[in-house]
Amino acid sequence: MSRVCDLTGKKVITGNNVSHSKRRTKRKFYPNLQTKKFFIPEEDKWITLKVCGSALRNVNKNGIYACIKEAKVKGFM
């Protein structure tokens, strides 16, 4: 199962755990992904997307249809 947001393209990034002695070990930063069902009234259908928290805020602000259209233009869908 991929950990990529369907609307924004956010994905796992890598970094370091830094201890008190400044010793560094690799770690991963995961996006805040949630699986949500959205109803698209323009197409009269339900879709299931894996979206991050910031994408949910954009959906609430702009609407799902506008967000999907923008994601298709940017190549995330």
Secondary structure, 3 states (H helix, E strand, C coil): CCCCCCCCCCCCEEEEEECCCCCEEEEEECCCEEEEEEEECCCCEEEEEEEEHHHHHHHHHHCHHHHHHHHHHHCCC
